[in-house]
Amino acid sequence: MKHIAYAPASIGNVCLGFDILGAAIAPIDGSPLGDTVTLEEAQAFSLSVVGRFAHKLPANTSNNIVTHCYNAFHHKLKARNINAPACKMTLNKHLPIGSGLGSSASSIVAALDGLNSFYGLPFSEDEMLLLMGELEGQISGSIHYDNVAPCYLGGMTLMVENGEQITTQLPVIEDWYWVSCYSGISVSTSAAREILPKEVSVQTALQFGKQLAVFVDALHQKNGKLAASMMQDVIAEPYRKSLLPKFDESREFALDNGALAFSISGSGPTVFAVCESLEEANKISDWLAHNYIQNEDGFSHVCKLDLQGSSVVKEA
């Protein structure tokens, strides 16, 4: 029995919620924007890597995050005195590395959700989320959930991290279209963090808190215009945009052509625009495809929020 797990791309921060907001996205044309992991019975563990961006990963699969996921999952099984057979895994790498689309989170969530399904769901959703955050921390250098949580749970998530509760689901504005454009270059999370100031002013802290509070309240009120008006990044964008060629002109075009908001997805270089109409979204996506993309690796999609999150399909 094959278990095929899919985990969608995600937008970390959603511009105004640095490290504490995340959203899962899916192209409206049905094309895959996320990683897939296939698990099958085997005598010994092995990992194969295929897909558009497979060549960007370490040639030695023992260094692949999916291998780390397998080892961590089996360690948890042993801690509960659960003896489990090996399996072979295949990672289909659809997402580019260092793209700001939660590439590592997608691989981690697909791998761990697939493993949990393959071995009969021994761990709860909360236990899985904690493990996903732990594995993500191995790559980014610190545990944070703004990519793994929406990737796993779907929709838009607010990080709580209070005792046993890690996250909570926020209401979403279902009419919004999310244009997501990857330029083709790579920006490492660590480099994007290094460029940020170590402290912020009281004024910036107050602005950040006000925007986040009003945004969350507006979502609960289903007030899309008020929510969108709060979507301005006062923490990271002023510094990180220097790493993104053509960011300012792209932002200007999007806002001049109907976008409610425009900002950096996670650490970048992917950018996103929020639109009320499909016509506006298509126009902005086309412009970004011709002006923001830097090389053949880039792409632009009109998306909606993925409300499902990761999923596992079983095949005989």
Buried (B, 14 or more C-beta within 10 A) or exposed (E): EBBBBBBBBBBBBBBBBBBBBBBBBBBBEEEBBBBBBBBBEEEEBBBEBEBBBEEBBEEEBEEBBBBBBBEBBBEBBEEEEEEBEEBBBBBBBBBBBBBBBBBBBBBBBBBBBBBBBBBEEBBEEEEBBBBBBBBBBBBBEEBBBBBBBBBBBBBBBBBBEEEEEBBEBBBBBEEBBBBBBBBBBBBBBEBBBEBBEEEBEEEBEEBBEEBBEBBBEBBEEEBBEBBBBBBBBBBBBEBBBEBBBBBEEBBEBBBEBBBBBBBBBBBBBBBBBBBBEEEBBBBBBEBBBEEBBBEEBBBBBBBBBBBEBBBBEEEE
